[in-house]
Amino acid sequence: MVWGAIAAILLVGYLLGATPTGYIVARLVKGIDIREHGSGNPGATNVFRTVGKGAGIAVLVIDLLKGVAAVQLAGPLLTTLTGALSLPPLGASTVAWVITLAGLCALLGHSRSIWLNFTGGKSAATGLGVLLALAWPVGLGAALVFIVTFALSRIVSLGSILAALSAPVVMLILQQPLPFCLLAAAGGAYVVLRHRSNISRLLAGTEPRLRAADSTASE
């Protein structure tokens, strides 16, 4: 029964992450399948370029909130389920692991959405939301790395990669719980892996830069 309750929490985390925000927004705003335009990625950057600035920002914010929600809802839902099933309260360590795994499931859901035939975005924004919900100083640190990198380079992927790499380092520096540190390491590695095509273009010097003029909203 306990494992069933935990599995239900992880499923909720996955389904939150799997909500195809970019696909939905592109359909609502322009009536297009975002996967057939631009880079083909249903993430905020491609929506920004293809659909418009406002749409791209909306996708970014919602994707971030998906990660926050997956973590913030995990604890209360676990308490509710264990109470409804008349199970003994779980220890703090177990709850921390469940919350952490719910966040990881949100990352996986975003990039492997059941609604998009198990394809999706690169999990950077959702990962940031998970970090902010788990340990907000770490999330702010990763966000700062992204902002500074993007301001200097105008390359979204480079900012996302460096932010993902910085997260486990900041977790360790701030002496966060072991589950959180492991999630930052695993999630950061996953986000970097999702950017492997961007890394190839970065090394070749062909990765595109993002500017306001790239948005169709400026046309």
N, C-alpha and C positions, 0 to 999 in steps of 0.2 A: 504493500500500500504506500509506503514511504517513497519507493522508487517510482511508483505511478504518479504521485504528486509532483516529484521532481521533474519527471519527464513532461508533465503538463506545463510546468513553468518554462522549461527549455523550448517547448513547442510554441508557446506564446512569444518568447523572445525571437525565435526564428520567423514567425509570421509577421511580427512587427517589422523586422528587418527586410522581409521579403516584399513588403508593400512597394510596388514599382512606381515610386513618386514621379520620376522623370518621364516614364512612359505615359502615366495618367495626365500629367500637366501638358505634355506635348499634344496629346489627343484632345484635351479640353480647349486648349488655346488655339492650336493650328489644325487640328484634325489629322495629324500625321503620326506615323509610327517612327519614333525618334531613332530606332535601331536601323532605319533605312536612310538616315541622313547624317551628314557630318562624319564624325569618327565612328558612328554606329553604337557608341556607348550611351546607355540611358542615364548617365550621371549629370550632375549640375553643370559641368563645364560645357558639355555638348549641347545641353538645353540652352545655356546662355548664348552660345554661338548661333544655334539654329532657330530657336524660338524667340529669344529676346532676353534682355537684361532682367526684367522683373520676374519672368518665369524661371530663369536660372537661379536667382536669389531665393525664390520661393522653394525650389527643389533643394537647394543647399540647406536651408533652415529646417525643412521638414525631415530631410534625411538625418540631420543632426539630432532632431527631437526623437526620431525613431530609436536611436541608441540610448538617449536619456530615458525614454519610456521603458525600454526593455529592462534596464537596471532598476529603475525606481519602482516598477510594478512587481518585480520578482519577489522581494521580501514580503510585502503585504499579501500577495497572492499565495505565497507559500504558507504564511500564517493562517490564512483563511481556509486553505485546503486541508492542512493538517488538523485544524479545529473541526472542520466539517466531517472529517473521517475519524475523529476521536483518536488521533495519533498523539503521542507525547511530543512536547516542543523539541525542536531540533536545536543542537548546540550552535553557538555563535560561529564556530569554525565551519560547520556544515553549511550554515546559511550563507556565509561569505563565499564559499565555493559555488553554491547554487547561483547566487547573484552574478558571480564572475562568469560562469558558464552561460548564463542567460545573455550576458553582453556579447560573448563570443558567438553565440547562436545568431544574434542580430547581425553581426558582421557577415557571417556565412549566408544568412538569408538575403542580405542586400546584394551580394555578388552571385548568389545561386538561387534566384527567386523561383519558386514553384509556379508563379504566374507568368514567368517569361521563359518557360522551358529550361529552368535551372541556369539561366544566364543572368547578367546584371551589371551593376556598377563596380567600382573599385574599392568601396567600403571606407574611404578616407573620412568623409563627413560623418557617417554613422559611427565609425571608430572614435572620432573626436567626441561625439555625444556620449559614448560609453565611458570614455576617460573622464569627462566632466562629471558624470553621475557617480562614478566610483571614487574619484579623488580629484576634486575641482582644481587644486593647485597644479596637478600634473596635466590636466586638460588645458589649463591656461598656458602652461609652459609650452606644450605642443602647439597650441594655437599661435603663440608668439613666434615660434620657430617658423611656422608656415607663413605668417604675415610678413616677417622680415625677409624671408627668402623670396616670396612672391613680389614684394615691393622692389627688391633689387634686381630680380631676373624676369619678372612677368611670366614665369613658367609655373603653372599650377601643379603639374606632376612633380617637379623638383621640390616644391614646398611640401607637398603631401608626403613624399618619400623621406625627406629630412625630419619632418614632424613625427612620422611613424618610427624612425630610428631613435629619435630623442626620447620618446615616451618611456621605454623601459629604463633608460639612464636616469631620468628624473624620478621615476618610481623608486629606484634604489637609493638615490640621494636623499629623498624625503622619507625613506624607511617605511614604505607602505607595506601592508600585509602581503604575505607570500602569494596568495591567489591573485591579487591585483598585479603584482610584479610579473607573474607568469603570463597573465592575460596580456599585459602590455608587450611582453616579448613575443608571444605567439601571434597576437593581433598585429603588431608592428611588422613582423616577418611576413604575415599574410598580405598585408597592404602593399608591402614592397614587391612581393611576388606578383600581385595583381597588376603592378606597374612595369612588368618586365619589358613590354613592347616600348613603353615610354623611355625606359633606361637605354634601350638600344638606340632610340632616336637621340637621346641626350648625348650619348657617346659619339654619335655621328654628327652632332651639331644641327640636327634637322627638327628638333622638337619645337612645335609652334608656341608662340607667346600669346598671352591673352590680354587684350586691351578692350576698352569700352567700345571702340569703333568696330570690334569684331561682332558685336551683338546686332542682330537684325532689328532690335528696338531703336537703333540709331539711324535706320534707313528712312 
